[in-house]
Amino acid sequence: MEKAQKEYYLNEQIKAIHKELGRKDERAELDELKKKIEEAGMTEEAKEKALQELHRLEAMPPMSAEGTVSRTYIDWLVSVPWKQKSKEIRDLTKAEEVLNEDHFGLDKIKDRILEYLAVRQLVKNPKGSILCFVGPPGVGKTSLGKSIARATGRKFVRLSLGGVRDEAEIRGHRRTYIGALPGQIIQMMKKAGTVNPVLLLDEVDKLGTDFRGDPSAALLEVLDPEQNHMFQDHYLDVEFDLSKVFFIATANVMHTIPPALQDRLEVLRLSGYTEREKLEIAKRHLVPKQAESNGLRTEQFEFTDEGLLEIIRHYTRESGVRNLEREIGSCCRKIARKFVGETVAADFKDLVGAERVQQMLGPIKFRQQGVAAESEIGLATGLAWTEVGGEVLQIEATLVKGRGAVTLTGKLGDVMQESAQAALTCIKARAERLGINLDFIRKRDLHIHVPEGAIPKDGPSAGITMAVAMASALMRQPIRKNVAMTGEITLRGRILPIGGVKEKLLAAHRFGIDTIILPKDNEKDLPEVPEEVRSVLEINLVETIDEVIALALEETRPAPITDDAPPLWTTEPPPALQAPVEQ
């Protein structure tokens, strides 16, 4: 009895001390928690769970470890948004102005956003959209998500998924674990404070998997419109409605995303920018941004178009504008140093042209290497596509004395090696038609090399490029220097369609190539290419290797190949072709 009286006396003292310090007593805190539960607007399931946990908390000693766990759980339940909504902007004109103000180009993406807003006005409770922006680094995928949030009047939250390997990062840990917390989805919803934010899932193609589970599989429930209205986090252990969230995923490539997850995404591809688009982006966005970052005023300096084009052409090689912004920032820092470290007139304005850029940034980093100085035998120009955009690829073919062997170098993948074998067989099958002596081929080794040997290369789209390089070497006929090509080849000489047409044509335009050879079946992809690029390119659509050879090789007739033929690297024109002997 004395012990109970002593505990009561001490508890009363504690209450008095808390009151003196301005702290609430335990009962008042519990009443406040109950009030928050009543006002949170939870679902019946969540409310019942919260009140049940509150009753458990009331029965626990104030400072017990279990009490802290229960209190944290209730705090999460009441702090997650259950009914708070952002008031959406439904004015299409205003939304279009915001999108155009933040980004130049990207018309297809902007049209899709405006279509979504139009549907929102016609449908009372539309399902949340799940878009996936796929494109090379630096083209504006993440910043476009922010613009969409601004254009729609929603809150914006970003969840980076790069390197995430634990399923619990998405769904959370169960409360039985020490230090358990909800997953990142619920944490982002709490951060947004509304049930209808724009939630950006950044780098979704870089999700990993290990013994802790597969986070991409956990995302299936999050991104499925038929299921995400009852998403269940392991920690909260109650259903939470994600159907009003505007999900946007970003990725550099699609092949690393599981098919089941791809099926839930509406993919919108962002290709690289053209030179004109980069120039406009630099003038409208990058230069003002870097001027502000480096404490400069616009009246202190000015980039001419020639100066910006010098940076674009000779100091960056990218599909996006990230390195372009970096180089412009470097110029701005040097201009700032000039104004601070030197005595200049009050009205002095630094005009940054091409020569001034070279003074500030040093020697040229990139030269236009896409077009050979002159047409050469066995040197063909192909077009390739990587996750950072399109590239120009040169393929060399040379004959040396030997026993008819074929050597492939340049770190080629299995598919590309098989494509080379198919191309060679196709050319041999047409030897008589092309004026090639098969007996001579048996006494020569053919070496095919793709430069930049440290970089792995693979894929079937270089098939016609290798075939043309081989035909040129065997026929001793130069390949036009301004022609680039891409396409898969079959043994019968048919040309099959390939992917990445837009990126490849942008690369050809960037490197100054004006004649393109494409498979006929890729004609459907040409509307995706900007008009300013299509208008300056001569695009030839072909169905057979015979058409490719006719377009790619110089018009001069080839010389017959004999053991006495001059070396392949000679610049002397070959002797006139003798009429073939009828068998």
Stockholm file with secondary structure:
# STOCKHOLM 1.0

chainA/1-583         MEKAQKEYYLNEQIKAIHKELGRKDERAELDELKKKIEEAGMTEEAKEKALQELHRLEAMPPMSAEGTVSRTYIDWLVSVPWKQKSKEIRDLTKAEEVLNEDHFGLDKIKDRILEYLAVRQLVKNPKGSILCFVGPPGVGKTSLGKSIARATGRKFVRLSLGGVRDEAEIRGHRRTYIGALPGQIIQMMKKAGTVNPVLLLDEVDKLGTDFRGDPSAALLEVLDPEQNHMFQDHYLDVEFDLSKVFFIATANVMHTIPPALQDRLEVLRLSGYTEREKLEIAKRHLVPKQAESNGLRTEQFEFTDEGLLEIIRHYTRESGVRNLEREIGSCCRKIARKFVGETVAADFKDLVGAERVQQMLGPIKFRQQGVAAESEIGLATGLAWTEVGGEVLQIEATLVKGRGAVTLTGKLGDVMQESAQAALTCIKARAERLGINLDFIRKRDLHIHVPEGAIPKDGPSAGITMAVAMASALMRQPIRKNVAMTGEITLRGRILPIGGVKEKLLAAHRFGIDTIILPKDNEKDLPEVPEEVRSVLEINLVETIDEVIALALEETRPAPITDDAPPLWTTEPPPALQAPVEQ
#=GR chainA/1-583 SS CHHHHHHHHHHHHHHHHHHHTTCCCHHHHHHHHHHHHHHTTCCHHHHHHHHHHHHHHHTSCTTCHHHHHHHHHHHHHHHSCSSCCCCCCCCHHHHHHHHHHHCSSCHHHHHHHHHHHHHHHHCSSCCCCEEEEECCTTSSHHHHHHHHHHHHTCCEEEEECTTCCCTHHHHCCCTTSTTCCCCHHHHHHHHHCSSSCEEEEETGGGCCCBTTBCHHHHHHHHHCTTTGGGEECTTTCSEECCTTCEEEEEESCSTTSCHHHHTTCEEEECCCCCHHHHHHHIIIIIHHHHHHHTTCCGGGEEECHHHHHHHHHHTCCCSSSHHHHHHHHHHHHHHHHHHHHSCCCTTCCEEECHHHHHHHHCSCSCCCCSSCSSCBTTEEEEEEEETTEEEEEEEEEEEEESSSCEEEESSBCHHHHHHHHHHHHHHHHTHHHHTCCHHHHTTEEEEEECSCTTSCBCCSTTHHHHHHHHHHHHHTCCBCTTEEECCEECTTCBEECCSCHHHHHHHHHHTTCCEEEEEGGGGGGGGGSCHHHHTTCEEEEESBHHHHHHHHBCSSCCCCCCTTCCCTTCCSCCCCCCCCCCC
#=GC SS_cons         CHHHHHHHHHHHHHHHHHHHTTCCCHHHHHHHHHHHHHHTTCCHHHHHHHHHHHHHHHTSCTTCHHHHHHHHHHHHHHHSCSSCCCCCCCCHHHHHHHHHHHCSSCHHHHHHHHHHHHHHHHCSSCCCCEEEEECCTTSSHHHHHHHHHHHHTCCEEEEECTTCCCTHHHHCCCTTSTTCCCCHHHHHHHHHCSSSCEEEEETGGGCCCBTTBCHHHHHHHHHCTTTGGGEECTTTCSEECCTTCEEEEEESCSTTSCHHHHTTCEEEECCCCCHHHHHHHIIIIIHHHHHHHTTCCGGGEEECHHHHHHHHHHTCCCSSSHHHHHHHHHHHHHHHHHHHHSCCCTTCCEEECHHHHHHHHCSCSCCCCSSCSSCBTTEEEEEEEETTEEEEEEEEEEEEESSSCEEEESSBCHHHHHHHHHHHHHHHHTHHHHTCCHHHHTTEEEEEECSCTTSCBCCSTTHHHHHHHHHHHHHTCCBCTTEEECCEECTTCBEECCSCHHHHHHHHHHTTCCEEEEEGGGGGGGGGSCHHHHTTCEEEEESBHHHHHHHHBCSSCCCCCCTTCCCTTCCSCCCCCCCCCCC
//
